Amino acid sequence: MAVAGLYRRLLPSPPAIEFASSEGKQLFVEALQGGHMEGFYKLISYFQTQSEPAYCGLASLSMVLNALAIDPGRKWKGPWRWFDESMLDCCEPLEKIKSEGITFGKVACLAQCAGAKVEAFRTNQTTINDFRKYVMSCTSSEDCHVITSYHRGPFKQTGTGHFSPIGGYHAGTDMALILDVARFKYPPHWVPLILLWEAMDIVDEATGQRRGYEFVGFFQGGPQVFYSHSCKHVSWTRMSNYLIDDVPVLMKSEDIKDVQKLLSVIFTSLPANFGEFIKWVAEVRRREEGGSGLSKEEKERLAVKEEILNAVHETGLFKHVTEWLSANLCCQSLQPLIKKDTLPEIAANVCCQGAELLTGKSGSDRFCCRATCVQCLKAEGDPPVTVVCGTVVTGSGEQSVDVLVPSSPKKQRICCGSNPGSHFPENSDLLTVLLLALPPQTWSNIKEEKLLEETNGLVSTDNLPILLQEEVLHLRRQFYFLKRCQDKRVDEDLGTL
């Protein structure tokens, strides 16, 4: 029988029922038979204890991200790609979280930055019936999970605000299984869902907002994204301000008469190092670990990224962007804001990006690519795969990396010495996706009605293939969270996306 002490607190029961108790086990069996424990197995496989008293939000999120097998795109330790609390520092410094905890909105922001699909709802933005539907949906699937932000008071537990994921649901008693990440304090336990709702419906004093729940899943193409924003680089705030605040103002210009002029206005004013703000997420591995073959997972992720890249190239906007770049990159008067897409430069850039992902250190100025080569791997029965190999030098040494490069059969332009045989993602791809991801209201100030109609058609996500559509909408949500995080308003208006 459990007793209170320094090892653990005694779980108040009722209202909670300990998971390992006889009654808790019976609830588990019945919930399993009812089909609402499917998400439990993945979660319990990655169940972790928060490493700091204030890390409940980080522990809950890293547990869910690992359960969804979302690729962090960089290593944790050694060769292992794994989400750890220490890697979730995008929206708030870890030292601040350690001393103050993390808010509901910033957990949602972290999930977006990590590549997950997130829907966040405060209790005043939804209903208990909606909450129950999300819980029932995620507990009967391995493809999504629910993280709750609640106050311990209604459960008669010690402490105040807390985050933990839901591991199961018992329909007969309308009870949810909380996998409490503060395992040093309370074990997993069943609670009445209506009481959990009441615990979420308490105002968080830190934000003045009610608590709530977050649906965390992945996209149609699986647990990875191809394009992502980065808030690691020092220039991200300037880039965010330019895209969200300045571009709509630029659209008021009387000089904008056609799409090419519109692109010229935007691109010639881009802040430096725009490529540090939006990147394509490479498939990267240490050369000594990779060998010459590809794993099934590498092949699947690469195939999805190639499909997305091909979809970008099929958009009308991409054709306009390519035309503008072809006409302007060779001009001596244009500042070299956007680097030429020559094969040596691309190879060096992707190897540096690979080293950045492996080390978790951001900023291309940290790396220097000493040597590169491009190889074509062809396994029996599989299409050829392009691999860029490089030796990247850092301040602390050097490492050899292989980057698996998604390719596209598009025709290449030849400009400024670009290599007609290269099929890598290029600046034209990034710029196209960047424009697609801007909020729709960005273009509302265009004065020419026909141009406004044409532009809205070019940037519309309605007719995009589903994989590209989800990529664009994910970037748009990242825009939203990063901008509101920058403005210290990330905990407002969640659930309205």
C-alpha positions as CSV (number, residue, x, y, z in Angstrom):
1,M,0.0,0.0,0.0
2,A,1.4,3.4,-1.0
3,V,2.2,5.8,1.8
4,A,3.1,9.5,1.7
5,G,6.7,10.4,2.0
6,L,9.8,11.8,0.3
7,Y,9.6,9.1,-2.3
8,R,6.1,10.0,-3.5
9,R,3.0,11.8,-2.4
10,L,-0.1,9.7,-1.5
11,L,-2.4,10.0,-4.5
12,P,-5.8,11.4,-3.3
13,S,-8.4,8.7,-4.2
14,P,-11.1,9.6,-4.8
15,P,-11.2,11.5,-7.1
16,A,-8.3,9.7,-8.8
17,I,-7.8,6.0,-9.2
18,E,-4.2,4.8,-9.3
19,F,-3.4,3.0,-12.6
20,A,-1.7,0.1,-10.9
21,S,-4.5,-0.5,-8.4
22,S,-7.0,-3.4,-8.8
23,E,-9.7,-0.9,-9.9
24,G,-7.2,0.9,-12.2
25,K,-6.2,-2.4,-13.8
26,Q,-9.9,-3.2,-14.4
27,L,-10.5,0.2,-16.0
28,F,-7.5,-0.5,-18.3
29,V,-8.8,-3.9,-19.4
30,E,-12.2,-2.5,-20.2
31,A,-10.8,0.6,-21.9
32,L,-8.6,-1.7,-24.0
33,Q,-11.6,-3.8,-25.0
34,G,-13.4,-0.6,-25.9
35,G,-10.6,0.5,-28.3
36,H,-9.5,3.5,-26.3
37,M,-6.0,2.4,-25.3
38,E,-4.4,2.3,-28.7
39,G,-2.3,5.5,-28.1
40,F,-1.2,4.2,-24.7
41,Y,1.4,1.7,-26.0
42,K,3.4,4.3,-27.9
43,L,3.2,6.8,-25.1
44,I,4.2,4.2,-22.4
45,S,7.2,3.2,-24.6
46,Y,8.5,6.8,-24.3
47,F,7.1,7.6,-20.9
48,Q,9.6,9.8,-19.0
49,T,9.9,11.7,-15.8
50,Q,10.5,15.4,-16.0
51,S,14.1,16.2,-15.2
52,E,13.4,19.5,-13.5
53,P,10.4,20.4,-11.2
54,A,9.3,23.0,-13.8
55,Y,9.9,20.9,-16.9
56,C,6.4,19.2,-17.0
57,G,5.6,20.9,-20.3
58,L,8.9,20.0,-21.9
59,A,8.7,16.4,-20.7
60,S,5.1,16.0,-21.9
61,L,6.0,17.3,-25.3
62,S,9.2,15.4,-25.8
63,M,7.4,12.2,-24.8
64,V,4.6,12.8,-27.4
65,L,7.1,13.8,-30.1
66,N,9.0,10.6,-29.6
67,A,5.9,8.5,-29.5
68,L,4.9,10.0,-32.9
69,A,8.4,9.2,-34.2
70,I,8.8,12.8,-35.4
71,D,12.4,13.3,-36.6
72,P,14.1,16.1,-34.7
73,G,16.5,16.4,-37.7
74,R,19.5,16.5,-35.4
75,K,21.2,14.2,-32.9
76,W,20.6,14.0,-29.1
77,K,23.7,12.2,-28.1
78,G,26.1,10.0,-30.1
79,P,24.3,9.1,-33.3
80,W,20.8,9.1,-31.8
81,R,18.1,11.3,-33.1
82,W,15.8,11.7,-30.2
83,F,13.8,14.5,-28.6
84,D,15.0,15.5,-25.1
85,E,13.8,18.3,-22.9
86,S,17.2,20.1,-23.5
87,M,16.4,20.3,-27.2
88,L,13.1,22.2,-26.7
89,D,14.5,25.7,-26.3
90,C,13.2,27.4,-29.4
91,C,10.5,29.6,-27.9
92,E,11.9,30.2,-24.4
93,P,15.4,29.9,-22.8
94,L,15.7,26.7,-20.8
95,E,17.0,28.6,-17.8
96,K,13.9,30.7,-17.7
97,I,11.7,27.6,-18.0
98,K,13.7,25.9,-15.2
99,S,12.9,28.8,-12.9
100,E,9.5,29.8,-14.0
101,G,8.0,27.0,-16.0
102,I,6.4,27.3,-19.4
103,T,3.1,28.6,-20.6
104,F,0.4,26.9,-22.6
105,G,1.0,28.9,-25.7
106,K,4.8,28.4,-25.7
107,V,4.3,24.6,-25.5
108,A,2.2,24.9,-28.6
109,C,4.9,27.0,-30.2
110,L,7.6,24.4,-29.4
111,A,5.5,21.6,-30.9
112,Q,5.1,23.6,-34.1
113,C,8.8,24.4,-34.3
114,A,9.6,20.7,-33.7
115,G,7.6,19.7,-36.8
116,A,4.3,18.5,-35.3
117,K,0.8,19.4,-36.3
118,V,-0.8,21.2,-33.3
119,E,-4.2,22.4,-32.4
120,A,-4.4,24.3,-29.1
121,F,-7.6,25.1,-27.3
122,R,-8.3,26.9,-24.1
123,T,-11.5,25.9,-22.3
124,N,-13.2,29.2,-23.2
125,Q,-12.6,28.4,-26.9
126,T,-14.1,25.0,-27.0
127,T,-16.5,22.7,-25.0
128,I,-16.2,19.6,-22.9
129,N,-17.9,17.6,-25.7
130,D,-15.2,18.8,-28.1
131,F,-12.5,17.8,-25.6
132,R,-14.1,14.4,-25.2
133,K,-14.1,13.9,-28.9
134,Y,-10.4,14.7,-29.2
135,V,-9.6,12.4,-26.3
136,M,-11.6,9.5,-27.8
137,S,-10.0,10.1,-31.2
138,C,-6.4,10.1,-30.0
139,T,-6.8,7.2,-27.5
140,S,-8.1,5.0,-30.3
141,S,-5.1,5.9,-32.6
142,E,-1.3,5.9,-32.6
143,D,-1.2,9.0,-34.9
144,C,-2.1,11.7,-32.4
145,H,-2.0,12.5,-28.7
146,V,-3.5,15.0,-26.3
147,I,-1.5,17.1,-23.8
148,T,-3.5,18.7,-21.0
149,S,-2.6,21.8,-19.0
150,Y,-4.5,21.7,-15.7
151,H,-4.5,22.8,-12.1
152,R,-3.9,20.0,-9.5
153,G,-6.4,21.6,-7.0
154,P,-9.6,19.9,-8.2
155,F,-7.9,16.5,-7.8
156,K,-6.9,17.4,-4.2
157,Q,-3.2,17.0,-5.2
158,T,-0.4,19.3,-4.0
159,G,0.9,21.8,-6.4
160,T,-0.6,24.2,-8.9
161,G,-0.4,24.2,-12.7
162,H,0.8,21.1,-14.5
163,F,1.2,19.5,-18.0
164,S,0.8,15.8,-18.8
165,P,-0.4,13.7,-21.7
166,I,-3.6,11.6,-21.7
167,G,-2.9,7.9,-22.2
168,G,-6.3,6.3,-22.4
169,Y,-10.1,6.8,-22.0
170,H,-12.8,4.6,-20.3
171,A,-16.1,5.3,-22.0
172,G,-18.3,3.6,-19.4
173,T,-17.1,5.8,-16.5
174,D,-16.1,8.8,-18.7
175,M,-12.6,8.7,-17.2
176,A,-9.2,9.7,-18.7
177,L,-5.9,8.2,-17.8
178,I,-3.3,10.9,-17.0
179,L,0.3,9.8,-17.6
180,D,1.7,12.2,-15.0
181,V,5.3,13.1,-16.0
182,A,6.0,14.1,-12.4
183,R,6.4,10.4,-11.6
184,F,8.5,11.2,-8.5
185,K,5.3,12.7,-7.1
186,Y,2.3,10.9,-8.4
187,P,1.9,7.7,-10.4
188,P,-0.3,7.5,-13.6
189,H,-4.0,7.8,-12.6
190,W,-7.5,7.8,-13.9
191,V,-9.7,10.9,-13.3
192,P,-13.2,11.8,-14.2
193,L,-13.1,13.7,-17.5
194,I,-15.5,16.3,-16.3
195,L,-13.2,16.9,-13.3
196,L,-10.2,17.2,-15.7
197,W,-12.2,19.8,-17.6
198,E,-12.8,21.8,-14.4
199,A,-9.1,21.6,-13.7
200,M,-8.3,23.0,-17.1
201,D,-10.9,25.7,-16.7
202,I,-8.9,27.5,-14.1
203,V,-7.1,30.7,-15.0
204,D,-3.3,30.5,-15.1
205,E,-2.0,33.5,-13.1
206,A,1.1,33.8,-15.2
207,T,-0.9,34.6,-18.3
208,G,-4.3,35.6,-17.1
209,Q,-5.7,33.0,-19.5
210,R,-7.5,29.7,-18.9
211,R,-5.7,26.5,-19.4
212,G,-6.7,23.9,-21.9
213,Y,-5.5,21.0,-24.1
214,E,-3.4,20.5,-27.2
215,F,-3.9,18.0,-30.0
216,V,-0.5,16.9,-31.3
217,G,-0.1,14.8,-34.4
218,F,1.7,14.7,-37.7
219,F,1.0,15.5,-41.3
220,Q,-0.4,13.5,-44.2
221,G,3.1,12.6,-45.4
222,G,4.1,11.1,-42.1
223,P,6.2,12.2,-39.1
224,Q,8.4,14.7,-40.8
225,V,8.4,18.1,-42.6
226,F,10.4,19.3,-45.5
227,Y,10.4,23.0,-44.9
228,S,10.8,24.7,-41.6
229,H,11.3,28.1,-40.0
230,S,14.2,28.5,-37.6
231,C,14.2,30.9,-34.7
232,K,17.7,29.9,-33.7
233,H,19.5,32.4,-35.9
234,V,19.8,35.9,-34.6
235,S,18.2,37.4,-37.8
236,W,14.9,35.6,-37.4
237,T,13.2,38.5,-35.6
238,R,14.1,40.9,-38.3
239,M,12.9,38.5,-41.0
240,S,9.7,37.9,-39.2
241,N,9.0,41.6,-38.9
242,Y,9.7,42.1,-42.6
243,L,7.4,39.4,-43.8
244,I,4.5,40.0,-41.4
245,D,4.6,43.8,-41.0
246,D,6.6,45.3,-43.9
247,V,5.5,43.3,-46.9
248,P,1.8,44.2,-46.6
249,V,2.9,47.9,-46.6
250,L,5.1,47.4,-49.6
251,M,2.0,46.0,-51.5
252,K,0.5,49.5,-51.4
253,S,3.0,50.8,-54.0
254,E,1.5,52.3,-57.1
255,D,4.4,50.9,-59.1
256,I,3.3,47.3,-58.7
257,K,1.6,46.6,-62.0
258,D,2.4,42.9,-62.5
259,V,3.6,39.8,-60.7
260,Q,7.3,40.3,-61.7
261,K,7.2,43.8,-60.3
262,L,5.6,42.5,-57.1
263,L,8.3,39.9,-56.7
264,S,11.0,42.5,-57.3
265,V,9.6,44.8,-54.6
266,I,9.6,41.9,-52.1
267,F,12.9,40.2,-53.0
268,T,15.1,43.3,-53.4
269,S,14.2,44.3,-49.8
270,L,14.7,40.9,-48.2
271,P,16.9,41.1,-45.1
272,A,20.2,39.4,-45.4
273,N,20.6,35.7,-44.6
274,F,16.9,34.9,-45.4
275,G,18.1,31.3,-45.9
276,E,18.7,31.1,-42.2
277,F,15.0,31.7,-41.5
278,I,13.5,29.1,-43.7
279,K,15.2,25.9,-44.7
280,W,14.6,22.6,-46.3
281,V,15.1,19.8,-43.7
282,A,17.9,17.5,-45.0
283,E,18.2,13.8,-44.5
284,V,21.6,13.7,-42.9
285,R,23.8,11.1,-41.3
286,R,27.4,10.6,-40.3
287,R,29.3,9.0,-43.1
288,E,30.8,6.3,-41.0
289,E,27.3,5.3,-39.8
290,G,25.5,5.4,-43.1
291,G,27.4,3.0,-45.3
292,S,26.4,2.8,-49.0
293,G,22.8,1.6,-48.5
294,L,19.7,3.4,-47.4
295,S,17.3,2.2,-44.7
296,K,13.6,1.8,-45.3
297,E,12.9,4.9,-43.2
298,E,15.4,7.0,-45.1
299,K,13.9,5.9,-48.4
300,E,10.4,6.7,-47.2
301,R,11.3,10.1,-45.9
302,L,13.2,11.0,-49.0
303,A,10.3,9.9,-51.3
304,V,7.9,12.2,-49.4
305,K,10.3,15.1,-49.7
306,E,10.8,14.5,-53.4
307,E,7.0,14.5,-53.9
308,I,6.8,17.8,-52.0
309,L,9.6,19.3,-54.1
310,N,8.0,18.3,-57.3
311,A,4.7,19.8,-56.2
312,V,6.5,23.1,-55.5
313,H,7.9,23.1,-59.0
314,E,4.4,22.5,-60.5
315,T,2.9,25.7,-59.0
316,G,2.4,28.8,-61.1
317,L,4.1,30.9,-58.4
318,F,7.3,28.9,-58.8
319,K,7.4,29.6,-62.5
320,H,7.2,33.4,-61.8
321,V,9.9,33.2,-59.1
322,T,12.2,31.3,-61.4
323,E,11.6,33.8,-64.2
324,W,12.4,36.7,-61.8
325,L,15.6,35.0,-60.6
326,S,16.7,34.3,-64.1
327,A,16.2,37.9,-65.1
328,N,17.8,39.5,-62.1
329,L,20.5,37.4,-60.6
330,C,22.9,38.2,-63.4
331,C,22.4,41.9,-63.0
332,Q,25.5,43.7,-61.7
333,S,23.3,46.3,-60.0
334,L,21.5,43.8,-57.8
335,Q,23.1,43.2,-54.5
336,P,24.1,39.6,-54.0
337,L,21.4,39.0,-51.5
338,I,20.5,35.5,-52.9
339,K,23.3,33.2,-53.6
340,K,23.7,31.6,-57.0
341,D,22.6,28.0,-57.3
342,T,25.9,26.6,-58.5
343,L,26.7,22.9,-57.8
344,P,29.8,23.5,-55.6
345,E,27.9,26.1,-53.5
346,I,24.9,23.9,-53.1
347,A,27.0,21.0,-52.1
348,A,28.9,23.0,-49.5
349,N,25.7,24.5,-48.1
350,V,23.9,21.2,-47.7
351,C,26.9,19.7,-45.9
352,C,27.1,22.6,-43.5
353,Q,23.4,22.3,-42.9
354,G,23.9,18.6,-42.2
355,A,26.6,19.4,-39.7
356,E,24.4,22.0,-38.1
357,L,21.6,19.4,-37.7
358,L,23.9,16.8,-36.3
359,T,25.4,19.1,-33.7
360,G,22.3,21.1,-32.9
361,K,24.3,24.3,-33.3
362,S,22.7,26.9,-35.6
363,G,24.3,29.5,-37.8
364,S,26.2,28.7,-41.0
365,D,29.1,30.9,-39.9
366,R,30.0,28.1,-37.4
367,F,30.9,25.7,-40.2
368,C,33.3,25.6,-43.1
369,C,33.0,22.9,-45.7
370,R,36.5,21.8,-46.7
371,A,35.6,19.3,-49.4
372,T,32.5,17.9,-51.1
373,C,31.6,15.4,-53.7
374,V,28.3,14.3,-55.2
375,Q,27.5,10.6,-55.6
376,C,24.6,8.7,-57.1
377,L,23.6,5.6,-55.1
378,K,21.6,3.0,-57.0
379,A,20.4,0.0,-55.0
380,E,18.9,-2.9,-56.9
381,G,15.2,-2.2,-57.7
382,D,15.3,1.3,-56.3
383,P,15.6,4.6,-58.2
384,P,18.9,6.4,-58.0
385,V,19.5,8.7,-54.9
386,T,21.8,11.7,-54.9
387,V,24.1,11.9,-51.9
388,V,26.3,14.9,-51.1
389,C,29.4,14.0,-49.1
390,G,31.4,16.5,-47.3
391,T,34.0,17.2,-44.6
392,V,32.8,20.0,-42.4
393,V,35.3,21.9,-40.2
394,T,34.1,23.5,-36.9
395,G,36.0,25.3,-34.2
396,S,36.2,22.0,-32.3
397,G,37.3,19.7,-35.1
398,E,35.8,18.2,-38.2
399,Q,33.3,15.6,-39.2
400,S,32.3,13.8,-42.4
401,V,28.6,13.9,-43.3
402,D,26.3,12.4,-46.0
403,V,23.3,14.4,-47.0
404,L,20.5,12.6,-48.9
405,V,19.2,15.2,-51.4
406,P,15.6,15.1,-52.6
407,S,15.6,15.6,-56.4
408,S,13.2,16.8,-59.0
409,P,13.0,16.1,-62.7
410,K,12.4,19.8,-63.5
411,K,14.3,21.5,-66.3
412,Q,17.1,23.6,-65.0
413,R,17.9,27.1,-66.1
414,I,21.5,28.0,-66.9
415,C,22.4,31.3,-65.3
416,C,25.5,32.7,-63.8
417,G,27.4,29.4,-64.1
418,S,24.7,27.2,-62.5
419,N,25.2,23.6,-63.2
420,P,22.5,22.2,-65.5
421,G,22.9,18.7,-64.1
422,S,21.9,19.7,-60.5
423,H,18.5,18.9,-59.2
424,F,18.7,20.1,-55.7
425,P,16.2,22.3,-53.8
426,E,17.3,25.9,-54.6
427,N,16.6,29.4,-53.6
428,S,13.7,29.4,-56.0
429,D,12.1,26.6,-54.1
430,L,12.6,28.3,-50.7
431,L,11.3,31.7,-52.0
432,T,8.2,30.1,-53.5
433,V,7.3,28.3,-50.3
434,L,8.0,31.4,-48.3
435,L,5.5,33.4,-50.3
436,L,2.9,30.6,-50.2
437,A,3.2,30.5,-46.4
438,L,2.5,34.3,-45.9
439,P,-0.9,35.1,-44.4
440,P,-3.6,35.5,-47.1
441,Q,-4.2,39.1,-45.9
442,T,-0.6,40.0,-46.9
443,W,-1.8,40.8,-50.5
444,S,-5.0,42.7,-49.7
445,N,-3.3,46.1,-50.2
446,I,-2.5,45.5,-53.9
447,K,-4.3,48.3,-55.8
448,E,-4.7,46.7,-59.2
449,E,-7.8,44.5,-59.0
450,K,-6.7,42.1,-61.8
451,L,-3.2,41.7,-60.2
452,L,-4.8,41.1,-56.8
453,E,-7.0,38.4,-58.3
454,E,-4.0,36.8,-60.1
455,T,-1.9,37.0,-56.9
456,N,-4.5,35.4,-54.8
457,G,-4.8,32.6,-57.3
458,L,-1.0,32.0,-57.3
459,V,-0.7,31.9,-53.5
460,S,-3.9,30.0,-52.7
461,T,-3.5,26.7,-50.9
462,D,-6.9,25.4,-52.0
463,N,-5.7,23.5,-55.1
464,L,-2.3,22.4,-53.9
465,P,-1.6,18.7,-53.5
466,I,-2.3,17.6,-49.9
467,L,1.4,17.1,-49.0
468,L,2.4,20.6,-50.1
469,Q,-0.7,22.1,-48.7
470,E,0.1,20.8,-45.2
471,E,3.7,21.9,-45.5
472,V,2.5,25.5,-46.4
473,L,-0.1,25.6,-43.6
474,H,2.4,24.3,-41.1
475,L,4.8,27.1,-42.1
476,R,2.0,29.6,-41.8
477,R,1.2,28.4,-38.3
478,Q,4.9,28.6,-37.4
479,F,4.8,32.2,-38.7
480,Y,1.9,32.8,-36.4
481,F,3.5,31.3,-33.3
482,L,6.9,32.8,-33.8
483,K,5.5,36.3,-34.5
484,R,3.3,36.2,-31.4
485,C,6.2,34.8,-29.4
486,Q,8.3,37.7,-30.5
487,D,5.6,40.1,-29.6
488,K,5.1,38.4,-26.2
489,R,1.5,37.5,-27.2
490,V,1.9,33.8,-27.9
491,D,-0.6,32.9,-25.1
492,E,-3.4,34.9,-26.7
493,D,-6.0,33.9,-29.4
494,L,-4.9,30.2,-29.6
495,G,-7.2,27.9,-31.4
496,T,-8.2,30.5,-34.0
497,L,-5.9,29.3,-36.8
